[in-house]
Amino acid sequence: MGASFVNNPYISDGKPKLQNSFCVFADILGYQERTLEAYKNGKEAEFFDSLLLTINEGVNQIQQDEQEVKDGGRRMWIHKTFSDNIILGCPIYFPHLGESEWWMTISQIAQYQLTMVLGGFFIRGALSFGPLYIDDEMIFGLSLIEAVDLEKKAKYPRIVISSTAMDIVKEQMNFYANHRESPHNAELLVGDDDQCFIDYLSVGEDERTRANDALILERHKAVIVRNLNQYKNDDTVKDKYLWAAAYHNYYCKRIKQSEYGIKVVNSTYKFRRLIE
């Protein structure tokens, strides 16, 4: 078995080990259809170049952070990509039910999601918690099965949170006297289907200037509008981008930059914090 990841956190005393981990599985929304459409229109090279550039940008950031964030030389998380899929595993090392690992997982996948969206590729996936093992040649664990299964039910371009991961989140929120002020409440949203998901526009916003936010919102808006126009005659696909537009508008309103909002007719999607 290949276990040659340098400083692999799933190798303990030289032996592979299942570890309770946060696990993310995500892929690109409509990837197969977009690929076939590119070939049909003779634009496969253009599509490939755009996809490769965007994935590399997202993955390079994860790799850079992997090198910067280590515990005694040991990597804190492992990621793997294949085709349009990304898997990220972050074992729990520290006390407090893995609050540090939660933050690392959320920040990495949210940045990756934002990078992909701004590059024109919307992401859909799930974040779970449970036993996991990753090396060069194998990924195994109940948390992976749960994340893959839940991704199929996510429907919209979002990364949803499993019940097992939410149990951990609720325990971590108890560390704070005011749950409403916990970082978890700023990182997650709940849709009108009661499904919790990562608020990727909000994660990391404290590190951005207002000008950075404006640039991101302009690009984010443009990508959504382009897809709304492209799929205006396909109600099933268009619905996913109507959801994205509603999420975009929710964020714009929250940070008081509604001038970057998207005019959407008959949008009924609603969002709320875990604790209002």
KELOTOR-674478 format. One record per atom (N, C-alpha, C, O, CB): x, y, z. Coordinates in steps of 0.2 Angstrom, whole numbers, plus 5000, padded with zeros to 4 digits. Glycine has a CB too. Example, Ala and Ser with C-alpha at 12.3 -4.5 7.8 and 13.67 -1.06 7.14 Angstrom:
2
506649725039/506249785039/506649845039/507149835042/505749785045/506449895035/506849955036/506450005039/506750065040/507049975029/
//
This chain:
276
500449945000/500050005000/500450065000/500950075004/499550005006/500350114996/500750174996/500550225001/499950245002/500550214989/501050235006/500950285011/501450335011/501750355017/500850245018/501650355005/502250395005/502150475005/502550515004/502550384998/501450495007/501450565008/501950585014/502050555019/500750585011/502350645012/502850665017/502450695023/501950735023/503250725013/502650665029/502350685035/501650675035/501250715038/502550765037/501350625032/500650605032/500350605039/500550565043/500550545028/499850645040/499550645047/499150575048/498950565054/499050695048/499050535043/498750475044/499250415045/499050355045/498250455038/499850425046/500350375047/500650395054/500850445056/500950385042/500450345059/500650355066/501150295067/501050235067/500050345070/501750315070/502250265071/502450225065/502550165066/502150225077/502450245060/502550215053/502050165051/502150135046/503150175055/501450175054/500850125052/500250165050/500150215053/500750075058/499950145045/499350185043/498750175048/498750125052/499050145036/498450235049/497950235055/497350275053/497350325051/498250265061/496750245054/496150275054/496050325059/496150315065/495550225054/495850385057/495850445062/495150475061/494950495056/496450485062/494850495067/494250545067/494450605063/494950645066/493950555074/494150625058/494350685054/493750725051/493150695051/494750655048/493850785050/493350815046/493550805038/494150805037/493450895047/493050785035/493150765028/492750805023/492150805024/493050685027/493050825018/492650865013/492750825006/493250815004/492950935012/492150815003/492150794996/491750844992/491150864994/491850724996/492050864986/491650914982/491850904975/492450884974/491850984985/491450924971/491550924963/491250984960/490851024963/491350854960/491350994954/491151044950/490451034947/490250984944/491651064944/490051084948/489351074946/489251074939/489551114935/488951134949/488951024936/488851014929/489451004925/489451014919/488551074926/489950974928/490550964925/490550924918/490850934913/491050924930/490150864919/490150824913/489750854907/490050854901/489750754915/489250884909/488850924903/489250974900/489250984894/488250954906/489651014904/490051074902/490651044897/490851074892/490351114907/490950984899/491450954895/491250934889/491550954884/491750894899/490650904889/490350874882/490150934878/490250934872/489750834884/489850984881/489651044877/490251084874/490251104868/489351094882/490851084878/491451114875/491751074869/491951104864/492051114880/491651004869/491950964864/491450974858/491650974852/491950894866/490750984859/490250984854/490451054850/490351054844/489550984857/490651104854/490751174851/491451184848/491551234846/490451224855/491851134849/492551144847/492951184851/493451214849/492551164840/492751194858/493051234862/493351194868/493451224874/492551284865/493551134867/493851094872/494451114875/494651114881/493851024870/494951144870/495551164873/495451234877/495851234882/496051184866/495051274875/494951334879/494651314886/494851344891/494451384875/494151264886/493851244892/494351214897/494351224903/493251194891/494751174894/495351134897/495751184901/495951184906/495651094893/496051234897/496451284899/496151324905/496551334910/496651334894/495551344905/495251384910/495151334916/495251364922/494551404908/494951274915/494851234921/495551214924/495551224930/494551164918/496051204920/496651184923/496951244927/497251234933/497151164918/496951304924/497151364928/496851374934/497151394939/497051424923/496151364934/495751384940/495951334946/495951344952/495051384939/495951264944/496051214949/496751224952/496851214958/495951144946/497251234947/497951244950/497951304955/498351304960/498351254944/497551354953/497551414958/497351394965/497551414970/497151474955/496751354965/496451334971/496851284975/496951294981/495751304970/497151244971/497551184975/498251214977/498451194982/497651134970/498551264973/499151294975/499051324982/499551324986/499451344970/498551364983/498451394989/498351344995/498651355000/497751434989/498051294994/497951234999/498651215001/498851205006/497551184997/499051194995/499751174996/500251225000/500651205004/500051154989/500151284998/500551335002/500351335009/500851345013/500451404999/499751335011/499551335018/499751275021/499851275027/498751345018/499751215018/499951155021/500651155023/500851135028/499951095016/501051195019/501751205021/501851255027/502351245031/502151225015/501451295028/501451345033/501151325039/501451345045/501151415031/500651285039/500351265045/500551185047/500251145043/499551265045/500951175051/501151115053/501251105061/501251155064/501851095050/501151045063/501251025070/501850985071/501850925070/500550995073/502451015073/503050975074/503250945068/503550895068/502950925079/503150985062/503350955056/502850915052/502950895046/504050915056/502350895056/501850855053/501250895050/501050945052/501550805058/501050875044/500550915040/499850905044/499750855047/500450885033/499450955044/498850955047/498250925044/497750905046/498751025050/498350925037/497850905033/498150875026/498650885025/497250955031/497750835023/497850805017/497350815012/496750815013/498050725017/497550835005/497050845000/497250804994/497850784993/496950914998/496750784991/496850744984/496350764979/495750784981/496750664985/496550774973/496150794967/496150734962/496650704961/496350854964/495550734959/495550684953/494950714949/494350724951/495350614955/495150724942/494650754938/494350814941/494750864942/494050704936/493750824942/493450884945/493350874952/493050924955/492750904941/493550824955/493450814962/494050834967/494550834965/493350734964/493850854973/494350864978/494150834984/493550834986/494450944979/494550804988/494450774994/494950804999/495550804998/494550694994/494750825005/495150855010/495050825017/494450815019/495050935011/495550795020/495450765026/495850795032/496450815030/495650695026/495650815037/495950845043/495850815049/495350815052/495750925043/496350765051/496250735058/496250775064/496550835064/496750675058/495850755069/495850795075/496550775079/496650725081/495250785079/496850835081/497450825085/497350855092/497550825097/498150845082/497150915092/497150955097/496450945102/496050915099/497151035096/496450965108/495850965112/495351005110/495351035105/496050975119/494851015114/494251055112/493851035106/493651075102/494451125111/493850965105/493450935100/493650955093/493250965089/492650945101/494250975092/494550995086/494251055083/494151065077/494350945081/494251105087/494051175085/494551205080/494351235075/493951225091/495151195082/495751215077/495651185070/495751215065/496451205080/495551115070/495451085064/494851095060/494851105054/495451005066/494351115064/493751135060/493851205057/493651215051/493151155066/494251245060/494351315057/494851305051/494751335046/494651365062/495351255051/495751245046/495351215040/495551235034/496351205048/494951165041/494551135036/494151185032/494051195026/494151085039/493751225036/493251275034/493651325029/493451345024/492851305039/494151355032/494551405029/494851385022/494851415017/495151435033/495151325022/495451295016/494851285010/494951305005/495751225017/494351245012/493851235007/493451295005/493251294999/493351175010/493351345009/493051405007/493451445002/493151464998/492851445014/494051445004/494551484999/494551444992/494551474987/495251485002/494551384992/494551344986/493951354982/493951364976/494651264988/493351354986/492751364983/492651434980/492451434974/492151354988/492851484983/492851544981/493251554974/493051584969/493051604986/493851524975/494351534969/494051494963/494051524957/495051494971/493751434964/493451404958/492851444955/492751444949/493151334961/492451474960/491851504957/492051574953/491751584948/491351534963/492551604956/492751664952/493051644946/493151684941/493251704957/493351584945/493551564939/493051534934/493251514929/494151504940/492451534937/491851514932/491651444934/491251414930/492051514925/491851414939/491651344941/491351334948/491751344953/492251294940/490751324948/490351324954/490451254957/490451204954/489651334953/490551254964/490651194968/490051164972/489751204974/491251204972/489951104972/489451074976/489751014980/490150974977/488851044972/489651014986/489950954990/489650954997/489150974999/490750974991/490050915002/489850905008/490450895013/490950875011/489450845009/490350915019/490850915024/490550865030/490050875032/491050985027/490950815032/490750765037/491250755042/491750785042/490550695033/491050715047/491550695052/491550625054/490950595055/491450745058/492150595055/492150525056/492850495054/493250525053/491550485053/492850425055/493450395053/493650405046/493250405042/493450315055/494350415045/494550425038/495350405038/495650415043/494550505036/495550385032/496250375031/496350395023/495950375019/496450295032/496950425022/497150445016/497850435015/498250455019/496950525015/498050405009/498750405007/498850415000/498350434997/499150335009/499450404997/499450414990/499050374985/498750394980/500150394988/498850314988/498450264983/497750244986/497350214982/498850204982/497650274992/496950244995/496650304999/496950335003/497050184999/495950304999/495550345003/495050295006/494750265002/495250405000/494950295013/494550245016/494250285022/494550315026/494850185018/493550265023/493250285029/492550305029/492350325023/493650345032/492250295034/491450315035/491350385033/490850405030/491250295041/491750435035/491650505034/491650515026/491350565024/492250545037/492050485023/492150495015/491450465012/491150505008/492750455012/491250405014/490550385012/490050435013/489550445009/490450315015/490050455019/489450505021/489550565017/489050595015/489550525028/490150595016/490250655012/489950645005/489650685002/490950685012/490150595002/490050574995/489250574994/488950594989/490350514992/488950534999/488250524999/487850594999/487350604996/488050475004/488050635004/487750695005/487850745000/487450784998/488050725012/488450744996/488550784990/488050774985/487850824982/489250774987/487750714984/487250704979/486650734981/486150754976/487150624979/486550754987/485850784990/485950864991/485450894992/485650754996/486550884989/486650954991/486251004986/486051054988/487450974990/486150984980/485751014975/486051074972/486151084966/485051024978/486151124976/486351194974/487151194975/487451154978/486051244979/487451244972/488151254972/488351274979/488551334981/488451304967/488451234984/488551244991/488951184994/488851124991/487951264995/489251194999/489551135003/489151125009/489251165014/490351145004/488751075010/488351065015/488651025021/489150995020/487751025013/488451035027/488751005033/488350945035/487650955036/488751055039/488650885036/488250825039/488050835046/488250875049/488750765038/487650785048/487350785055/487950775060/487950795065/486750735056/488450725057/488950715062/489450775063/489650785069/489350655059/489550805058/489950865059/489550925063/489850955067/490150895052/488950925062/488550975065/488550965073/488551005077/487850985063/488550895075/488550885082/489250905085/489250935090/488550805082/489750905081/490450935083/490351005084/490651035089/490950915079/490051045079/490051115079/489651135085/489851185088/489651135072/489051105086/488651125092/489051115099/488951165103/488051085092/489451065099/489851055105/490351115106/490451145111/490250985105/490651135100/491151185100/490851255102/491151295105/491551185093/490251265099/489951325101/489751335108/489751395111/489251335097/489751285112/489651285119/490251315123/490151325129/489451215122/490851315119/491451345122/491351425123/491651455127/492051335118/490851455120/490751525120/490051545124/489551515123/490651545112/490151595128/489651615132/489051635128/488451625130/489851665137/489151675123/488651695118/488751655111/489151675107/488751775117/488351605110/488351565104/488351605098/488651595093/487851515104/487951665098/487851705092/488451735090/488551755084/487351755094/488951745095/489551775093/490151725092/490751745091/489851825099/489951665092/490451615090/490651615083/490251635079/490251545092/491351605081/491551605074/491151555070/491051565064/492251585073/490851505073/490451455069/489851485066/489651475060/490251395073/489551535070/488951565068/489051615062/488651635059/488651605074/489751635061/489851685056/490151645050/490151675044/490451725058/490251575050/490551545045/489951495041/490051475036/491051495047/489451495044/488951445042/488251485041/488051525044/488851385046/487851455036/487151485035/486751425034/486951365033/487151525028/486051435035/485551385035/485051405029/484851465029/485151375041/484951365024/484451375019/483751365021/483651345027/484651335013/483251385017/482551375018/482351305018/481851285020/482151415014/482851255016/482751185017/483051155023/483051095024/483051145011/483251205028/483551185034/484251155034/484451125039/483051145038/484551155028/485151125027/485751175028/485751235026/485251095020/486151155033/486751205034/487351195029/487451145027/487051185041/487651255027/488151255022/488651305024/488551355028/487851265015/489251305021/489751345022/489651415018/489451415012/490451325019/489651475022/489651535019/490251555017/490651595020/489351585025/490451535011/491151545008/491351615007/491951635007/491251505002/490851665006/490951735005/491151765011/491551815011/490351765001/490951735017/491051765023/491751745026/492051785030/490551755028/491951685025/492551655028/493151695025/493251695019/492551575026/493551715030/494051755028/493951835026/494451865024/494351725022/493351855027/493151925025/493551975030/493652035028/492451935026/493751955036/494051995040/494752015038/495052065040/494151965047/495051975034/495651985031/495652025024/496152045021/496051925030/495052045022/494952075016/494852155017/494452165022/494452045011/495052195013/494852265013/494152275009/493952225006/495352315010/493852335010/493252345007/493352344999/492852324996/492952415009/493952364997/494052364990/494152294987/493852274982/494652404988/494452244991/494452174989/493752144989/493652114984/494852144994/493352164994/492652134994/492352164987/491952124984/492252165000/492352224986/492052254980/492252214973/491852194969/492152324979/492952204973/493152164967/492952094967/492752074961/493952164967/492952064972/492651994973/491951994971/491651954967/492751964980/491552044974/490852044972/490652054965/490152024962/490452094976/491052094962/490952114955/491052044950/490652034946/491452164952/491652014952/491751954948/491251894950/491051864945/492451924950/491051894956/490551844958/489851854955/489551804952/490451844966/489651914955/489051934951/489151914944/488651894941/488952014952/489651934941/489751924933/489651854932/489351834927/490351954931/489951804936/489951734934/489251704935/488951674931/490451694939/488851734940/488151714941/487751734935/487351694933/487951734948/487751794934/487351824928/487451794922/487051774918/487451904928/488151774920/488251734914/487951674914/487651654909/489051724914/487951634919/487651574920/486851574919/486551534917/487851534926/486551624923/485851634922/485651654915/485151624913/485651694927/486051684911/485851704904/485951634900/485551624896/486251754902/486451604902/486651544897/486151484898/485951454893/487351514899/485851484904/485351424906/484651454907/484251424910/485551384912/484451514904/483851544905/483251494902/482651504904/483851604902/483451454898/482851414895/482851344898/482551294896/482951404887/483351324903/483351264906/483251274913/483651294917/484051234905/482551264915/482351284922/482751244928/482851274933/481651264923/482951184926/483251144931/483951164933/484151174939/483351064929/484351184928/484951214929/484951284931/485351304936/485451204922/484451324928/484451394930/484251404938/484451444941/483851424926/483851354940/483651354947/484251354952/484251394957/483251294949/484851324950/485451324954/485751384954/486051404959/485951264951/485751424949/486051494949/485651544951/485851594954/486251504941/484951534951/484551574955/484651574963/484651624966/483751554954/484851514965/485051504972/485651544973/485751574978/485051424974/486151534969/486751564969/486651644969/487051684973/487251544964/486251674965/486051744965/485751764972/485951814974/485651754959/485351724975/485051744981/485551744987/485551784991/484451694983/486051694986/486551694991/487051754991/487151784995/486951624991/487151774984/487551834983/487251894986/487551934989/487651834975/486551904984/486251954987/486151964994/486252014997/485551964984/486151904997/486151905005/486751925008/486751965012/485951825007/487351905005/487951935007/488052005006/488252045010/488551895004/487852025000/487952104998/487552145003/487752195006/487652114991/486952115005/486552155010/486852155017/486752205020/485752125010/487152105019/487352095025/487952145026/488052175032/487652025027/488352145021/488952195022/488852265019/489252305019/489552165018/488152275018/487952345016/488352365009/488552425009/488152395021/488352315005/488552334998/488052314993/488252274988/489252304996/487452324994/486852304989/486952324982/486652304978/486252324992/487352374981/487452404974/487752344970/487752354964/487952464974/488052294973/488352244969/487852184968/487952134966/488952214972/487252194970/486752144970/486452124963/486652164958/486152164974/486152074962/485952044956/485152054956/484852024960/486151974955/484852084950/484152084950/483852014948/484051994942/483952144945/483551984952/483251924951/482451924952/482251954957/483551864955/482051904947/481351904947/481151834951/481351784949/481051914940/480651844956/480351794959/480851744963/480751684962/479951754954/481351774966/481751724970/481451724977/481351774980/482451764970/481451664979/481051644985/481551614990/481351594996/480551594984/482251614988/482651574993/482851624999/482951684998/483351564989/482851595005/483051635011/483551595015/483651535014/482351635016/483951645018/484551615022/484551645029/484251705030/485151635018/484851615034/484851635040/485551605044/485751555042/484251615044/485751635049/486251615053/486051555057/485451545058/486551675057/486451515060/486251465065/485851495070/485351465073/486851425067/486151545073/485851585078/485751655076/486251695076/486251575085/485151675076/485051745073/485051795079/485051855078/484351755070/
//
